[in-house]
Amino acid sequence: AVVSTQSTGQMNEKGEFSLEAPPILPKNIDNWIVIFVRRDERKIRDFVQTMVELGKRLRVKIGAPAILPIPNDRTESYIEMIDKYLTEDVQMVVTVVPSERDDRYSAIKQLCYQRHPVAQQVIRTATLSQPSTLKAKCVSLACQMINKLGGALWTVNIPLRNAMVVGIDAYHDPSSRGFNSAIALVASLDRAYSQFYS
C-alpha cells in the first residue's frame, strides 16, 4: 500500500525547517514566559518580535510572552524565576541559556515536567545570535513549540480506519534486585494519528 503524507514544511540541508504551509493542527501560543540572562536582552527582544510576526505566517496566534531577565546563568537563578512566575495559565516556559550544561538542563526539565508540569523549550543563546538566520531558526522553534502544545505539523494517510495505534515498552533496572521496573504506553487518539495519550 502507498502511504501519503501531508506536511507543513520540510528540512533543508542545514537541518532547519522551512515553512511551506500552516500546521495541520495549529495550536496558539497565548501565554508563555522567556527566561534569559540580562546581558542577552537585545537578542531576546529580536527573537520575541520574530516569533510574534511568524505566528501570522503559521496561522497561529503567538502572543507576546512575559520577558524575565535573570542576573546570571546559575541554575538556581533559572529555577527561582520559573518557580516565581509559573502559574496554571502558562502554556510554555522558554529558557535561553548561554552554554550547554547537563546539570542546568536536567534541573530545568525536572522542574517543568515533574514539579510543575508545563511544556518547556531550552534554547542556546548562540541559536539566536545571527540576524541572518534568526527567522529560519524561529520557524524551527515555533514548530517544536506548537508540537509540544499538542499541534501537528504533518500527518500520514493510513488507509486503515477506526483503529488505534498502541505502543508499549517495559524497562527493568539492571542494577536492582527488587521490582524496579516501569512500563510506558502511548496510544493514538484521532483518525490522523497526530494526537496521542501517554
N, C-alpha and C positions, 0 to 999 in steps of 0.2 A: 504494500500500500504506500502511496505517496503521502507524505505529511507536509503540509504547507504551514507557513508562519506569517503572522502579522507583527510588524516591528515599528518602534518609534524612531529608530536610527540604526547606526552601525558604528563599529570600531574602526578607527583609522590605523595606519601603520605604527603610530606612536602609542597606541593603546588608549586613545582618547575617544570618547563617544561623540559622534556627530549627529546632530538633530535633523531628522527628516520629516517627522510628524509628531503630533501631540501623543501623550501616553494613551494606551488602550483603555486603561482605568486610571484616570487622574485623581490625585489627592492634593488638596490645598495645604499649604504650609502657613497657617494663620498665626500661630503662637509659638515662637522659638526664641532661644537665647543663644548668644555668641559670647564665649569667654576667651579672652586673649591677654597676652602681656601688653601693657600700656604702650610700650615703645613701637608696637606694630599697628597703632590705631589707624593711620592713613591707609594701610593695606586692607584693614578690616572694613573701613568705610567704602572703599572701592569694591571689595568683594560683595558687601551687602547691597550696594546700588546695582551691581551687575546681576545679582540673584533676583532682586525685585523686578528689574526690567526683563529678565529672562522668563519670568513667570508668564508674561503676555505671549511669548512665542510658544511656550509649552501648553498654553491654555489652562493654566492653573494659577490660582492666586498665591503668590509668595509675599506675605506681608513683611513689613519692617520688623526685625527682631529687637529684643532688648540687647543692647550692646554693653557688655560688662567687662571693663578692663581690670586686670589684676596687676599688682606692683612687680611681680617676679614670676619665674616659671617653676617655683616649688610645687610639688604635688599637692601639698596641703592648701596652697592658695587656690588651686582649681577646685578641690573638694569643698572648701569652705564656701566658695562662690556658688557652686551648684546647690549645696545644702541651703544656702540663704535664699536663692531665687527660684528654685524648682517648686512649682505648685502643680496642682492637678490639671490646670489648664494648659500647661506647657506640653507641646507635642514633640519637640525635638531639642536636644542640647547639642550645640556645636562647640567643640573646644579646639582652638587653634594653638598648636604647640611649636616651639622653635626647633625642637630636635626630637629624635626618636629615643624614648626611654621606656623600657618594658615595665618598670615599677609604676611610673605615672600612668601609662596606658592601662595597665591592669587595674589600678585603683579607680580610675575614671569609669571603666567598663563595669567593675563590680558595683560601684555606687549606682550607676544608671540602670543596670539590669537586675540587681538584687534588692538593694535597699529602697530605691525609688524607681520602679520600672518605667522607663521612658526611652524612646528612640534616641540614638546617640550617634554623632559623627565626629571623628577626630581628623583634623586636617593639619598638615605641616605648613608652617609659615612660608616655606620655600615654594609650595604649590601656588601660593597667591602672589608671589613676588614679581613675576614678569607680566607687565601690562599687555604685551603682545599675545600671550597665551591665556590670559585670565578668563576670557569668555568661554573658550573651549574647556578649560578646567571646571568652570562653573556649570556647564552643561552636564558634565560627568557627575559632579557633586549633587546637582539638583535631581538628576535621575536616581542616584543612590538614595537620596533622602526621600523621594517620592515612593520608591520601593519599600523602604523601611517603615513608611507610614501605611503600607497596605496597597499602594498603587501597583499598576502593572505596565511595563514598557512594551512587552510583546506577549503573544500567545502562540500556542501551537495548535493547529487544527487537527484534532484527533477524531477520526470518524466514529469511534465508539461513543454511544450516547448513554445517558443515565448511569454513569459509572463513577466510582470514587477511586482515586489512586491513593494507596496507603503504603507508607514505608515504615518499617520497624527495625530498630537495631538495639543490640544489648552491649553493654560494656561491663567487664569484670575486672576489678582492680587486681593485677597480678601480685601486688605486694601484700594483699590482705588474705588472712586465713578465714575470715568471717564471711559475712554476706554482703560485702560492699560491692554491689552491682547496681547498674542503672539501666533503665530501658527508655528509649526515645521513640516517639511516634509522630508522624506527620501525615496529614490526610487532606486531599483536595476538597474544596467546599463549593466550587462553581463549575459550570459547564466549560468555561475557557481554561480551566486548570491554572488559574492565576491567583487564587485565594486559597490559603492553607490554614489548617489548625495544627498547632504543635504543642 
